[in-house]
Amino acid sequence: MRRESAISRAEIARTTKLTAQSVSRIVDGLAERNWIRLGERRVTGRGQPSTSLYLVPEATQSIGLSLMTDTLSGAVIDLGGRVVRESAAPLSDTGHDALLGACRQLVESLVTGAGLDAAKSCGVGIGVTGFFTGVRNQFNPPEPLSEVALIDFDDELSEVLGLPVWIDNDGNAAAAGEVLAGYGNEYDNFAYVYFAKGLGGSLVIDKEVFRGSFGNAGEFAAILPKELHDERPTLELLRRYIVDQGVALASVGELVETFDPFWPGIDEWLVAVRPHMQTIVSAISAVFDPQAIVLGGRIPAALAQRVIADIEFFNIPRRNVVKPEPVLKVSKVDGDATSIGAAAMPLKAMFFS
């Protein structure tokens, strides 16, 4: 029903392989609980007209948070996946209790601002910058977020919010947002390159985020050798290039919020990161062979377009024929992909396969 918007009992039975009696029993139960509504009767072929079935978007809502080194952003989506509220706030204090308090305050603000019933929230998803350690859901984030490193932050946040919490890294969450509200409607298999203070990403296979054995699939910056760590194509490196040209930018968040495509330093950054981006996308293409590589995260769309224009794949022709290459795309998500994707996690875990 989420995918098709309007669907009949018979179409559900064909798709799910359930019997007509089972489908009717489930549909009637959901309708009694006001999770779905019955629409108009329509003719779909021979026989009696069928009744269209629709999700009730207001039946529940899910909240997503994105915890970055300098900003906390959030989104609320309804049962149908529609974004009903977004908000963001700078992080002036990254202490342990301050971060928990900021998350609680933003969740309360999102729910109140959207005029929603907090009791109808099915849960909270959160995307955190950093990598999984392999121990439960513990993260190893950059230094500014050291207070949430190597602890069960999802359990602590759940206790503070009084709601179940799902946690993932920001690249995986952003890719989930792209599946829900972006190129997931066009491509089954794509890579998502996540630009922020650092560089990460995710792999999407058959419209599902592939997390890998330890949750860290898509850590694309690790394709580069460690001696190039400080030359990764990050927005923090761009900020330094721009600051060196006399433009005052205190953080990546300020760069994103006030981005000017004519700032001095951008051209130099593009030249510096071009070979590294070509290495990364060529490695993705060779190993994963996706339909598309999507550039997203916090990178402004105009800048992402310029990055794409500079990229050539390492592709040697044979008999004047080259291997098929993935298309390069700028994220289609209108808003913060990480918080939107994080909001999708509770819905997916509880209701959607």
Summary of the structure (lengths in Angstrom):
residues: 353
radius of gyration: 22.0
end to end distance: 11.9
largest distance: 73.6
contacts: 1185
relative contact order: 0.14
helix: 42%
strand: 23%
